Amino acid sequence: MVAEYASTENVSPYGVRVKTDRPWRPDTRVLVKSSHGEPWARARVVYCQTLQSKMFAVGLEFFARAGDWIAAV
């Protein structure tokens, strides 16, 4: 299991875009945790885009609507 801190760029009831230090392979299943603790959300990597600053933008799609998770962000 790999853990990584990421900063949130965009969030919706269906997914989130985060900035990470390393690339993530599309279709990888991930567990997303709010920096405030609970709740958790299961998601899959939809895309990984290289950014100029040696960072990566990763698009995640939630497996279920994550309204409570959005309120925690």
PyMOL Python script that loads the backbone (N, CA, C, O; Angstrom):
from pymol import cmd

cmd.read_pdbstr("""\
ATOM      1  N   MET A   1       0.846  -1.179   0.000  1.00  0.00           N
ATOM      2  CA  MET A   1       0.000   0.000   0.000  1.00  0.00           C
ATOM      3  C   MET A   1       0.888   1.237   0.000  1.00  0.00           C
ATOM      4  O   MET A   1       1.841   1.323   0.774  1.00  0.00           O
ATOM      5  N   VAL A   2       0.578   2.179  -0.856  1.00  0.00           N
ATOM      6  CA  VAL A   2       1.322   3.430  -0.964  1.00  0.00           C
ATOM      7  C   VAL A   2       0.462   4.550  -0.412  1.00  0.00           C
ATOM      8  O   VAL A   2      -0.727   4.629  -0.721  1.00  0.00           O
ATOM      9  N   ALA A   3       1.045   5.414   0.398  1.00  0.00           N
ATOM     10  CA  ALA A   3       0.327   6.573   0.933  1.00  0.00           C
ATOM     11  C   ALA A   3       1.033   7.833   0.464  1.00  0.00           C
ATOM     12  O   ALA A   3       2.260   7.881   0.384  1.00  0.00           O
ATOM     13  N   GLU A   4       0.251   8.841   0.158  1.00  0.00           N
ATOM     14  CA  GLU A   4       0.822  10.108  -0.301  1.00  0.00           C
ATOM     15  C   GLU A   4      -0.106  11.249   0.086  1.00  0.00           C
ATOM     16  O   GLU A   4      -1.326  11.143  -0.038  1.00  0.00           O
ATOM     17  N   TYR A   5       0.484  12.338   0.553  1.00  0.00           N
ATOM     18  CA  TYR A   5      -0.280  13.559   0.790  1.00  0.00           C
ATOM     19  C   TYR A   5      -0.429  14.278  -0.538  1.00  0.00           C
ATOM     20  O   TYR A   5       0.513  14.332  -1.328  1.00  0.00           O
ATOM     21  N   ALA A   6      -1.607  14.829  -0.786  1.00  0.00           N
ATOM     22  CA  ALA A   6      -1.873  15.546  -2.029  1.00  0.00           C
ATOM     23  C   ALA A   6      -2.715  16.770  -1.711  1.00  0.00           C
ATOM     24  O   ALA A   6      -3.502  16.768  -0.765  1.00  0.00           O
ATOM     25  N   SER A   7      -2.542  17.809  -2.508  1.00  0.00           N
ATOM     26  CA  SER A   7      -3.366  19.005  -2.325  1.00  0.00           C
ATOM     27  C   SER A   7      -4.534  18.961  -3.303  1.00  0.00           C
ATOM     28  O   SER A   7      -4.380  18.575  -4.461  1.00  0.00           O
ATOM     29  N   THR A   8      -5.687  19.359  -2.820  1.00  0.00           N
ATOM     30  CA  THR A   8      -6.904  19.341  -3.624  1.00  0.00           C
ATOM     31  C   THR A   8      -6.969  20.579  -4.495  1.00  0.00           C
ATOM     32  O   THR A   8      -6.781  21.696  -4.013  1.00  0.00           O
ATOM     33  N   GLU A   9      -7.235  20.380  -5.784  1.00  0.00           N
ATOM     34  CA  GLU A   9      -7.409  21.504  -6.710  1.00  0.00           C
ATOM     35  C   GLU A   9      -8.875  21.744  -7.037  1.00  0.00           C
ATOM     36  O   GLU A   9      -9.302  22.887  -7.205  1.00  0.00           O
ATOM     37  N   ASN A  10      -9.643  20.665  -7.128  1.00  0.00           N
ATOM     38  CA  ASN A  10     -11.029  20.773  -7.554  1.00  0.00           C
ATOM     39  C   ASN A  10     -11.777  19.573  -6.984  1.00  0.00           C
ATOM     40  O   ASN A  10     -11.246  18.463  -6.968  1.00  0.00           O
ATOM     41  N   VAL A  11     -12.990  19.785  -6.523  1.00  0.00           N
ATOM     42  CA  VAL A  11     -13.766  18.680  -5.965  1.00  0.00           C
ATOM     43  C   VAL A  11     -15.229  18.810  -6.365  1.00  0.00           C
ATOM     44  O   VAL A  11     -15.763  19.916  -6.450  1.00  0.00           O
ATOM     45  N   SER A  12     -15.872  17.671  -6.611  1.00  0.00           N
ATOM     46  CA  SER A  12     -17.295  17.638  -6.942  1.00  0.00           C
ATOM     47  C   SER A  12     -17.888  16.396  -6.276  1.00  0.00           C
ATOM     48  O   SER A  12     -17.151  15.603  -5.691  1.00  0.00           O
ATOM     49  N   PRO A  13     -19.208  16.218  -6.358  1.00  0.00           N
ATOM     50  CA  PRO A  13     -19.802  15.015  -5.771  1.00  0.00           C
ATOM     51  C   PRO A  13     -19.322  13.723  -6.447  1.00  0.00           C
ATOM     52  O   PRO A  13     -19.481  12.638  -5.888  1.00  0.00           O
ATOM     53  N   TYR A  14     -18.740  13.835  -7.640  1.00  0.00           N
ATOM     54  CA  TYR A  14     -18.365  12.656  -8.423  1.00  0.00           C
ATOM     55  C   TYR A  14     -16.868  12.386  -8.466  1.00  0.00           C
ATOM     56  O   TYR A  14     -16.453  11.306  -8.887  1.00  0.00           O
ATOM     57  N   GLY A  15     -16.053  13.340  -8.041  1.00  0.00           N
ATOM     58  CA  GLY A  15     -14.616  13.125  -8.099  1.00  0.00           C
ATOM     59  C   GLY A  15     -13.826  14.310  -7.585  1.00  0.00           C
ATOM     60  O   GLY A  15     -14.380  15.286  -7.078  1.00  0.00           O
ATOM     61  N   VAL A  16     -12.511  14.196  -7.733  1.00  0.00           N
ATOM     62  CA  VAL A  16     -11.609  15.226  -7.230  1.00  0.00           C
ATOM     63  C   VAL A  16     -10.356  15.251  -8.104  1.00  0.00           C
ATOM     64  O   VAL A  16      -9.953  14.226  -8.653  1.00  0.00           O
ATOM     65  N   ARG A  17      -9.753  16.417  -8.225  1.00  0.00           N
ATOM     66  CA  ARG A  17      -8.460  16.567  -8.894  1.00  0.00           C
ATOM     67  C   ARG A  17      -7.472  16.988  -7.814  1.00  0.00           C
ATOM     68  O   ARG A  17      -7.701  17.955  -7.086  1.00  0.00           O
ATOM     69  N   VAL A  18      -6.371  16.247  -7.723  1.00  0.00           N
ATOM     70  CA  VAL A  18      -5.358  16.531  -6.715  1.00  0.00           C
ATOM     71  C   VAL A  18      -3.994  16.689  -7.371  1.00  0.00           C
ATOM     72  O   VAL A  18      -3.762  16.189  -8.472  1.00  0.00           O
ATOM     73  N   LYS A  19      -3.091  17.394  -6.685  1.00  0.00           N
ATOM     74  CA  LYS A  19      -1.695  17.509  -7.117  1.00  0.00           C
ATOM     75  C   LYS A  19      -0.859  16.580  -6.254  1.00  0.00           C
ATOM     76  O   LYS A  19      -0.975  16.583  -5.028  1.00  0.00           O
ATOM     77  N   THR A  20      -0.007  15.777  -6.906  1.00  0.00           N
ATOM     78  CA  THR A  20       0.819  14.807  -6.199  1.00  0.00           C
ATOM     79  C   THR A  20       2.280  14.938  -6.619  1.00  0.00           C
ATOM     80  O   THR A  20       2.605  15.605  -7.601  1.00  0.00           O
ATOM     81  N   ASP A  21       3.147  14.286  -5.854  1.00  0.00           N
ATOM     82  CA  ASP A  21       4.582  14.298  -6.150  1.00  0.00           C
ATOM     83  C   ASP A  21       4.998  13.222  -7.141  1.00  0.00           C
ATOM     84  O   ASP A  21       6.109  13.266  -7.670  1.00  0.00           O
ATOM     85  N   ARG A  22       4.128  12.261  -7.397  1.00  0.00           N
ATOM     86  CA  ARG A  22       4.498  11.167  -8.287  1.00  0.00           C
ATOM     87  C   ARG A  22       3.340  10.843  -9.217  1.00  0.00           C
ATOM     88  O   ARG A  22       2.192  11.167  -8.915  1.00  0.00           O
ATOM     89  N   PRO A  23       3.634  10.207 -10.345  1.00  0.00           N
ATOM     90  CA  PRO A  23       2.554   9.845 -11.266  1.00  0.00           C
ATOM     91  C   PRO A  23       1.745   8.659 -10.739  1.00  0.00           C
ATOM     92  O   PRO A  23       2.257   7.802 -10.018  1.00  0.00           O
ATOM     93  N   TRP A  24       0.480   8.637 -11.117  1.00  0.00           N
ATOM     94  CA  TRP A  24      -0.407   7.528 -10.772  1.00  0.00           C
ATOM     95  C   TRP A  24      -0.957   6.939 -12.064  1.00  0.00           C
ATOM     96  O   TRP A  24      -1.329   7.682 -12.972  1.00  0.00           O
ATOM     97  N   ARG A  25      -1.012   5.637 -12.156  1.00  0.00           N
ATOM     98  CA  ARG A  25      -1.477   4.943 -13.359  1.00  0.00           C
ATOM     99  C   ARG A  25      -3.006   4.964 -13.429  1.00  0.00           C
ATOM    100  O   ARG A  25      -3.671   4.676 -12.435  1.00  0.00           O
ATOM    101  N   PRO A  26      -3.572   5.303 -14.602  1.00  0.00           N
ATOM    102  CA  PRO A  26      -5.029   5.259 -14.766  1.00  0.00           C
ATOM    103  C   PRO A  26      -5.590   3.883 -14.397  1.00  0.00           C
ATOM    104  O   PRO A  26      -4.948   2.853 -14.603  1.00  0.00           O
ATOM    105  N   ASP A  27      -6.787   3.897 -13.854  1.00  0.00           N
ATOM    106  CA  ASP A  27      -7.532   2.726 -13.378  1.00  0.00           C
ATOM    107  C   ASP A  27      -7.018   2.166 -12.055  1.00  0.00           C
ATOM    108  O   ASP A  27      -7.530   1.152 -11.580  1.00  0.00           O
ATOM    109  N   THR A  28      -6.010   2.810 -11.447  1.00  0.00           N
ATOM    110  CA  THR A  28      -5.572   2.413 -10.114  1.00  0.00           C
ATOM    111  C   THR A  28      -6.674   2.767  -9.120  1.00  0.00           C
ATOM    112  O   THR A  28      -7.234   3.862  -9.176  1.00  0.00           O
ATOM    113  N   ARG A  29      -6.981   1.860  -8.229  1.00  0.00           N
ATOM    114  CA  ARG A  29      -7.991   2.122  -7.192  1.00  0.00           C
ATOM    115  C   ARG A  29      -7.296   2.732  -5.984  1.00  0.00           C
ATOM    116  O   ARG A  29      -6.243   2.263  -5.554  1.00  0.00           O
ATOM    117  N   VAL A  30      -7.902   3.783  -5.446  1.00  0.00           N
ATOM    118  CA  VAL A  30      -7.300   4.500  -4.319  1.00  0.00           C
ATOM    119  C   VAL A  30      -8.337   4.730  -3.225  1.00  0.00           C
ATOM    120  O   VAL A  30      -9.544   4.660  -3.456  1.00  0.00           O
ATOM    121  N   LEU A  31      -7.836   5.001  -2.048  1.00  0.00           N
ATOM    122  CA  LEU A  31      -8.662   5.368  -0.908  1.00  0.00           C
ATOM    123  C   LEU A  31      -8.281   6.797  -0.547  1.00  0.00           C
ATOM    124  O   LEU A  31      -7.124   7.069  -0.227  1.00  0.00           O
ATOM    125  N   VAL A  32      -9.241   7.705  -0.597  1.00  0.00           N
ATOM    126  CA  VAL A  32      -8.991   9.128  -0.371  1.00  0.00           C
ATOM    127  C   VAL A  32      -9.459   9.486   1.034  1.00  0.00           C
ATOM    128  O   VAL A  32     -10.559   9.118   1.446  1.00  0.00           O
ATOM    129  N   LYS A  33      -8.618  10.203   1.759  1.00  0.00           N
ATOM    130  CA  LYS A  33      -8.964  10.633   3.113  1.00  0.00           C
ATOM    131  C   LYS A  33      -8.850  12.149   3.188  1.00  0.00           C
ATOM    132  O   LYS A  33      -7.869  12.724   2.716  1.00  0.00           O
ATOM    133  N   SER A  34      -9.829  12.784   3.769  1.00  0.00           N
ATOM    134  CA  SER A  34      -9.790  14.229   3.989  1.00  0.00           C
ATOM    135  C   SER A  34      -8.686  14.563   4.985  1.00  0.00           C
ATOM    136  O   SER A  34      -8.395  13.763   5.875  1.00  0.00           O
ATOM    137  N   SER A  35      -8.075  15.724   4.848  1.00  0.00           N
ATOM    138  CA  SER A  35      -7.051  16.157   5.806  1.00  0.00           C
ATOM    139  C   SER A  35      -7.655  16.414   7.186  1.00  0.00           C
ATOM    140  O   SER A  35      -6.928  16.546   8.170  1.00  0.00           O
ATOM    141  N   HIS A  36      -8.976  16.482   7.254  1.00  0.00           N
ATOM    142  CA  HIS A  36      -9.676  16.686   8.524  1.00  0.00           C
ATOM    143  C   HIS A  36     -10.005  15.364   9.215  1.00  0.00           C
ATOM    144  O   HIS A  36     -10.688  15.349  10.239  1.00  0.00           O
ATOM    145  N   GLY A  37      -9.524  14.262   8.658  1.00  0.00           N
ATOM    146  CA  GLY A  37      -9.792  12.941   9.241  1.00  0.00           C
ATOM    147  C   GLY A  37     -10.845  12.195   8.464  1.00  0.00           C
ATOM    148  O   GLY A  37     -10.645  11.879   7.291  1.00  0.00           O
ATOM    149  N   GLU A  38     -11.953  11.909   9.092  1.00  0.00           N
ATOM    150  CA  GLU A  38     -13.058  11.199   8.442  1.00  0.00           C
ATOM    151  C   GLU A  38     -13.792  12.155   7.521  1.00  0.00           C
ATOM    152  O   GLU A  38     -13.672  13.365   7.719  1.00  0.00           O
ATOM    153  N   PRO A  39     -14.517  11.715   6.563  1.00  0.00           N
ATOM    154  CA  PRO A  39     -14.691  10.349   6.101  1.00  0.00           C
ATOM    155  C   PRO A  39     -13.685   9.969   5.014  1.00  0.00           C
ATOM    156  O   PRO A  39     -12.880  10.792   4.578  1.00  0.00           O
ATOM    157  N   TRP A  40     -13.746   8.730   4.596  1.00  0.00           N
ATOM    158  CA  TRP A  40     -12.924   8.192   3.526  1.00  0.00           C
ATOM    159  C   TRP A  40     -13.791   8.044   2.281  1.00  0.00           C
ATOM    160  O   TRP A  40     -15.015   7.956   2.382  1.00  0.00           O
ATOM    161  N   ALA A  41     -13.160   8.015   1.106  1.00  0.00           N
ATOM    162  CA  ALA A  41     -13.891   7.762  -0.135  1.00  0.00           C
ATOM    163  C   ALA A  41     -13.046   6.855  -1.022  1.00  0.00           C
ATOM    164  O   ALA A  41     -11.836   7.048  -1.141  1.00  0.00           O
ATOM    165  N   ARG A  42     -13.674   5.879  -1.634  1.00  0.00           N
ATOM    166  CA  ARG A  42     -12.988   5.009  -2.596  1.00  0.00           C
ATOM    167  C   ARG A  42     -13.114   5.644  -3.971  1.00  0.00           C
ATOM    168  O   ARG A  42     -14.163   6.176  -4.334  1.00  0.00           O
ATOM    169  N   ALA A  43     -12.018   5.580  -4.734  1.00  0.00           N
ATOM    170  CA  ALA A  43     -12.008   6.212  -6.055  1.00  0.00           C
ATOM    171  C   ALA A  43     -11.072   5.445  -6.982  1.00  0.00           C
ATOM    172  O   ALA A  43     -10.349   4.544  -6.557  1.00  0.00           O
ATOM    173  N   ARG A  44     -11.103   5.821  -8.253  1.00  0.00           N
ATOM    174  CA  ARG A  44     -10.157   5.268  -9.225  1.00  0.00           C
ATOM    175  C   ARG A  44      -9.506   6.420  -9.967  1.00  0.00           C
ATOM    176  O   ARG A  44     -10.115   7.474 -10.150  1.00  0.00           O
ATOM    177  N   VAL A  45      -8.270   6.218 -10.392  1.00  0.00           N
ATOM    178  CA  VAL A  45      -7.545   7.228 -11.158  1.00  0.00           C
ATOM    179  C   VAL A  45      -8.099   7.230 -12.580  1.00  0.00           C
ATOM    180  O   VAL A  45      -8.119   6.196 -13.246  1.00  0.00           O
ATOM    181  N   VAL A  46      -8.548   8.397 -13.041  1.00  0.00           N
ATOM    182  CA  VAL A  46      -9.062   8.552 -14.396  1.00  0.00           C
ATOM    183  C   VAL A  46      -7.952   9.048 -15.316  1.00  0.00           C
ATOM    184  O   VAL A  46      -7.819   8.574 -16.445  1.00  0.00           O
ATOM    185  N   TYR A  47      -7.152  10.004 -14.833  1.00  0.00           N
ATOM    186  CA  TYR A  47      -6.041  10.519 -15.632  1.00  0.00           C
ATOM    187  C   TYR A  47      -4.929  10.999 -14.715  1.00  0.00           C
ATOM    188  O   TYR A  47      -5.138  11.253 -13.528  1.00  0.00           O
ATOM    189  N   CYS A  48      -3.741  11.116 -15.298  1.00  0.00           N
ATOM    190  CA  CYS A  48      -2.594  11.684 -14.593  1.00  0.00           C
ATOM    191  C   CYS A  48      -1.872  12.591 -15.581  1.00  0.00           C
ATOM    192  O   CYS A  48      -1.415  12.135 -16.629  1.00  0.00           O
ATOM    193  N   GLN A  49      -1.772  13.854 -15.253  1.00  0.00           N
ATOM    194  CA  GLN A  49      -1.222  14.869 -16.148  1.00  0.00           C
ATOM    195  C   GLN A  49       0.053  15.438 -15.531  1.00  0.00           C
ATOM    196  O   GLN A  49       0.059  15.833 -14.365  1.00  0.00           O
ATOM    197  N   THR A  50       1.132  15.481 -16.311  1.00  0.00           N
ATOM    198  CA  THR A  50       2.385  16.059 -15.835  1.00  0.00           C
ATOM    199  C   THR A  50       2.273  17.577 -15.817  1.00  0.00           C
ATOM    200  O   THR A  50       1.834  18.183 -16.794  1.00  0.00           O
ATOM    201  N   LEU A  51       2.667  18.190 -14.708  1.00  0.00           N
ATOM    202  CA  LEU A  51       2.665  19.646 -14.571  1.00  0.00           C
ATOM    203  C   LEU A  51       4.092  20.170 -14.711  1.00  0.00           C
ATOM    204  O   LEU A  51       5.041  19.387 -14.655  1.00  0.00           O
ATOM    205  N   GLN A  52       4.258  21.465 -14.889  1.00  0.00           N
ATOM    206  CA  GLN A  52       5.576  22.065 -15.106  1.00  0.00           C
ATOM    207  C   GLN A  52       6.500  21.931 -13.903  1.00  0.00           C
ATOM    208  O   GLN A  52       7.715  21.834 -14.075  1.00  0.00           O
ATOM    209  N   SER A  53       5.972  21.923 -12.723  1.00  0.00           N
ATOM    210  CA  SER A  53       6.785  21.969 -11.508  1.00  0.00           C
ATOM    211  C   SER A  53       7.175  20.583 -10.981  1.00  0.00           C
ATOM    212  O   SER A  53       7.352  20.408  -9.775  1.00  0.00           O
ATOM    213  N   LYS A  54       7.309  19.605 -11.872  1.00  0.00           N
ATOM    214  CA  LYS A  54       7.625  18.218 -11.490  1.00  0.00           C
ATOM    215  C   LYS A  54       6.573  17.638 -10.551  1.00  0.00           C
ATOM    216  O   LYS A  54       6.860  16.772  -9.725  1.00  0.00           O
ATOM    217  N   MET A  55       5.367  18.131 -10.699  1.00  0.00           N
ATOM    218  CA  MET A  55       4.212  17.631  -9.954  1.00  0.00           C
ATOM    219  C   MET A  55       3.271  16.975 -10.966  1.00  0.00           C
ATOM    220  O   MET A  55       3.478  17.067 -12.176  1.00  0.00           O
ATOM    221  N   PHE A  56       2.249  16.323 -10.454  1.00  0.00           N
ATOM    222  CA  PHE A  56       1.288  15.639 -11.309  1.00  0.00           C
ATOM    223  C   PHE A  56      -0.127  15.982 -10.859  1.00  0.00           C
ATOM    224  O   PHE A  56      -0.415  16.025  -9.663  1.00  0.00           O
ATOM    225  N   ALA A  57      -1.000  16.222 -11.820  1.00  0.00           N
ATOM    226  CA  ALA A  57      -2.419  16.435 -11.540  1.00  0.00           C
ATOM    227  C   ALA A  57      -3.112  15.102 -11.792  1.00  0.00           C
ATOM    228  O   ALA A  57      -3.002  14.527 -12.874  1.00  0.00           O
ATOM    229  N   VAL A  58      -3.818  14.625 -10.790  1.00  0.00           N
ATOM    230  CA  VAL A  58      -4.468  13.321 -10.877  1.00  0.00           C
ATOM    231  C   VAL A  58      -5.970  13.506 -10.724  1.00  0.00           C
ATOM    232  O   VAL A  58      -6.444  14.078  -9.742  1.00  0.00           O
ATOM    233  N   GLY A  59      -6.705  13.016 -11.704  1.00  0.00           N
ATOM    234  CA  GLY A  59      -8.161  13.057 -11.652  1.00  0.00           C
ATOM    235  C   GLY A  59      -8.691  11.765 -11.073  1.00  0.00           C
ATOM    236  O   GLY A  59      -8.386  10.684 -11.577  1.00  0.00           O
ATOM    237  N   LEU A  60      -9.483  11.868 -10.019  1.00  0.00           N
ATOM    238  CA  LEU A  60     -10.047  10.699  -9.349  1.00  0.00           C
ATOM    239  C   LEU A  60     -11.563  10.709  -9.465  1.00  0.00           C
ATOM    240  O   LEU A  60     -12.200  11.745  -9.273  1.00  0.00           O
ATOM    241  N   GLU A  61     -12.131   9.565  -9.777  1.00  0.00           N
ATOM    242  CA  GLU A  61     -13.582   9.406  -9.844  1.00  0.00           C
ATOM    243  C   GLU A  61     -14.027   8.576  -8.643  1.00  0.00           C
ATOM    244  O   GLU A  61     -13.547   7.460  -8.440  1.00  0.00           O
ATOM    245  N   PHE A  62     -14.955   9.129  -7.842  1.00  0.00           N
ATOM    246  CA  PHE A  62     -15.479   8.398  -6.693  1.00  0.00           C
ATOM    247  C   PHE A  62     -16.350   7.238  -7.170  1.00  0.00           C
ATOM    248  O   PHE A  62     -17.030   7.350  -8.190  1.00  0.00           O
ATOM    249  N   PHE A  63     -16.334   6.126  -6.436  1.00  0.00           N
ATOM    250  CA  PHE A  63     -17.199   4.992  -6.761  1.00  0.00           C
ATOM    251  C   PHE A  63     -18.635   5.246  -6.330  1.00  0.00           C
ATOM    252  O   PHE A  63     -19.558   4.651  -6.886  1.00  0.00           O
ATOM    253  N   ALA A  64     -18.839   6.109  -5.360  1.00  0.00           N
ATOM    254  CA  ALA A  64     -20.172   6.496  -4.897  1.00  0.00           C
ATOM    255  C   ALA A  64     -20.149   8.001  -4.661  1.00  0.00           C
ATOM    256  O   ALA A  64     -19.091   8.576  -4.407  1.00  0.00           O
ATOM    257  N   ARG A  65     -21.308   8.636  -4.744  1.00  0.00           N
ATOM    258  CA  ARG A  65     -21.355  10.075  -4.453  1.00  0.00           C
ATOM    259  C   ARG A  65     -20.737  10.337  -3.106  1.00  0.00           C
ATOM    260  O   ARG A  65     -20.940   9.581  -2.156  1.00  0.00           O
ATOM    261  N   ALA A  66     -19.981  11.410  -3.028  1.00  0.00           N
ATOM    262  CA  ALA A  66     -19.228  11.688  -1.802  1.00  0.00           C
ATOM    263  C   ALA A  66     -19.594  13.043  -1.223  1.00  0.00           C
ATOM    264  O   ALA A  66     -18.711  13.846  -0.923  1.00  0.00           O
ATOM    265  N   GLY A  67     -20.864  13.305  -1.065  1.00  0.00           N
ATOM    266  CA  GLY A  67     -21.315  14.593  -0.544  1.00  0.00           C
ATOM    267  C   GLY A  67     -20.764  14.914   0.827  1.00  0.00           C
ATOM    268  O   GLY A  67     -20.367  16.051   1.082  1.00  0.00           O
ATOM    269  N   ASP A  68     -20.732  13.927   1.722  1.00  0.00           N
ATOM    270  CA  ASP A  68     -20.188  14.155   3.061  1.00  0.00           C
ATOM    271  C   ASP A  68     -18.701  14.444   3.006  1.00  0.00           C
ATOM    272  O   ASP A  68     -18.190  15.242   3.792  1.00  0.00           O
ATOM    273  N   TRP A  69     -17.999  13.792   2.075  1.00  0.00           N
ATOM    274  CA  TRP A  69     -16.559  14.009   1.935  1.00  0.00           C
ATOM    275  C   TRP A  69     -16.286  15.437   1.475  1.00  0.00           C
ATOM    276  O   TRP A  69     -15.343  16.074   1.945  1.00  0.00           O
ATOM    277  N   ILE A  70     -17.103  15.937   0.562  1.00  0.00           N
ATOM    278  CA  ILE A  70     -16.925  17.298   0.048  1.00  0.00           C
ATOM    279  C   ILE A  70     -17.088  18.310   1.170  1.00  0.00           C
ATOM    280  O   ILE A  70     -16.337  19.283   1.238  1.00  0.00           O
ATOM    281  N   ALA A  71     -18.045  18.099   2.036  1.00  0.00           N
ATOM    282  CA  ALA A  71     -18.265  19.022   3.148  1.00  0.00           C
ATOM    283  C   ALA A  71     -17.074  19.050   4.091  1.00  0.00           C
ATOM    284  O   ALA A  71     -16.847  20.052   4.769  1.00  0.00           O
ATOM    285  N   ALA A  72     -16.305  17.960   4.144  1.00  0.00           N
ATOM    286  CA  ALA A  72     -15.159  17.878   5.049  1.00  0.00           C
ATOM    287  C   ALA A  72     -13.912  18.535   4.479  1.00  0.00           C
ATOM    288  O   ALA A  72     -12.984  18.834   5.230  1.00  0.00           O
ATOM    289  N   VAL A  73     -13.865  18.765   3.180  1.00  0.00           N
ATOM    290  CA  VAL A  73     -12.654  19.315   2.545  1.00  0.00           C
ATOM    291  C   VAL A  73     -12.504  20.753   2.810  1.00  0.00           C
ATOM    292  O   VAL A  73     -11.542  21.369   2.351  1.00  0.00           O
TER     293      VAL A  73
END
""", "prot")
cmd.dss("prot")
cmd.show_as("cartoon", "prot")
cmd.util.cbc("prot")
cmd.orient("prot")
